[in-house]
Each structure stands twice: as C-alpha cells, then as structure tokens.
Amino acid sequence: MKQIDRIAETLEKLVHIPSPSGYTDQAIAFCKNFAGSMGLPAKVTNKGSLLITLPGKDTAHHRLLTAHVDTLGAMVKSIKSDGTLSLTMIGGFRWNSVEGEYCTIHSKEKAYSGTILMHQTSVHVYKDAGDAKRDEKNIEVRIDERTSSREETEALGIRVGDFVSFDPRFERTPSGFIKSRHLDDKASVAILLELLRDYNQDKRQLPYTTHILISNNEEIGYGGNSSIPDEVVEYIAVDMGAIGDGQATTEYDVSICVKDSSGPYHFALREQLAELAANHHLSHKLDIYPYYGSDASAAIRAGYDIRHGLIGPGIAASHAFERTHEEALTATYALLDAYLNSQMI
C-alpha cells in the first residue's frame, strides 16, 4: 500500500470517530492504540491529550509536533416543547454550514441519529424559509425517533449537555481530492501517525528526541498548552492551511504560516521550514491566516519558552464543507520528515 493510501485510510477511520471538543476519549484511544501496536510509549494526560515520545540522539534538546483530534460539534442546549433539540456550538463555525447535516446525539445510554434543520424548513408552510436567520433560535435537531413533546424526548434519555457530532461524509475521489468534515485537524493527525509508523518500521533514530502531542481542546482555544516536556525547545503545530480570497495557499500545498491572529510565528524557524520545502522541491506557500489561532500560539500564551511554528495541508472551506488534495498531504508529510531529520537552528 502506498504512503498516501495509508494516510487516507487512517484519516477515514479518524473522521468517523465522533470527537467534538470535550468528547474526545474514543479518538484519543484510537491514537493510543495505534502507537501501542508499534510498542511506542504513549501517555494520556490529565487533560485528556496524548503524548507519544520518539527517543533521539540528542536527549537534552527536544522537538514537539502537535495536531488536534478534537473537532467542531454541538451540545443539546434545551429540549423544545415539540421534542426537537436546540443546540449550542462547540468551536467556531456558522450555523448555515451545518444546516441539513445528519448528526448523532450522544446520550448517556444510547446514540440517536438526527438531522440539523431550520425550524422554518418547509417552503410549503413557512414563507420566510429562505430568509429566516440561521441562528441558535431557529436551528434545531429533528431526532429520528417517535417524539413530539419534551417529555417523550426526555424519556429517550436525552438531556441538556449531551454532545452532538456531525456526520463527516468522507469521500476520496479518483482525481485525488479528499472531502470530508473534520479534515481540520484529523488530516494532520493521520500524517503524524504515518510518520510514527514509518520511523518505527525503519528503525530510524532522529537527531533529537521528538514528542507527538495529540491535543484535544484546540477548537476551544487551549489544546496544546500543557504537558510539554521541559526539554522542548522547538514546537510545531501541524494544522490546516487556510484558503480563500487574499490567501496564497491552495489545496495542493503545504502551508507555512508566518502570522495569524496571535501574531507572527518564530522567524528563524519559519525560514528553516521554507528553506527545507524549497530544497526538497515541495509545493509550499507562506501565508497569513487572519482569523486563526493554533496549539503553538496557545503554548506561547501559556508561557512556554519555545520556538513555535505552524504548518499544514491547504484545506478549502474550513469549518464547513472541507476539502484537500493528496498532494497537500504528501507535501506536509515530506516537510515534517525533512524537518525532523534536520539540525536545529
């Protein structure tokens, strides 16, 4: 099996594991079992993230790569009088990006399927079906059970605070595109797991001890800001590259972020990454993400004395109907591989 096929296979498994921020145990367990199958030590932290360590020649100066397994999602905010559910967001998305999406309500005893809809969906009944505001007031979940009242829904065991996950609709096309929800950031998690597999299989020892942190709260702002070993001096968040008007990144690139809403990333580290990408003839772009923050910037805010960077595959329609290309995944893998085998700046 080709490397990209393995990455895509792992990615497909990951996106089908529900893991909105706050409900990530199953996805973290998947990653832990992946590492454990290769005999690699993996520790689940108190906060629920996963730390995997690859011993290197230099044990005094460490590197850390992180990607986050938590995704956008929702919680049940209230049960309406007609038995439908109102929602509260987990993570930063727009209600119109999930309108019409199938979803799963994770109650304590059972998972229920449903659909996220406008209350005023039927054009045969509601004159304002197209104009009504897509917001917390009008968006609701229609549960696939016989329920038409609050009492009947409560009898199913559904409660306020139950998590709601969005169906991914994963598809890999013959032209090399991968479209799915939750490519942010499970595409990068799949890349990091493939790096672990390859290094373990080839028995390669890296120049520096390297940690892989699978974080679990990035979408709500404080994912990779703890459990960072004291020896870490370089920290790279592997997340998605933002695409849109005014952006350089495309779906075929590894994107190297120079600045986001938290400010500039470490200049010398970003220059090293750009030089490595150029020297290895990788399709790459330097870019600025105006409305974005990463686990690396969260670690800086937490006070860690590290050089921080941010790279990742270009992903279109972020926090909505996401899509990337195999070329972006392989370029990101190759840049990380080159970086991990390079000397520190």
Secondary structure, 3 states (H helix, E strand, C coil): CCHHHHHHHHHHHHHCCCCECCCCHHHHHHHHHHHHCCCCCEEECCCCCEEEEECEEEEEEEEEEEEECCECEEEEEEECCCCCEEEEEECCCCHHHCCCCEEEEECCCCEEEEEEEECCCCCCCCCCCCCCCCCCCCEEEEECCCCCCHHHHHHCCCCCCCEEEECCCCEECCCCEEECCCHHHHHHHHHHHHHHHHHHHHCCCEEEEEEEEEECCHHHCCCCCCCCCCCEEEEEEECCEECCCCCCCCCCCEEEEEEECCEECCHHHHHHHHHHHHHCCCCEEEEECCCCCCHHHHHHHCCCCCEEEEEEEEEECCCCCCEEEHHHHHHHHHHHHHHHCCCCC
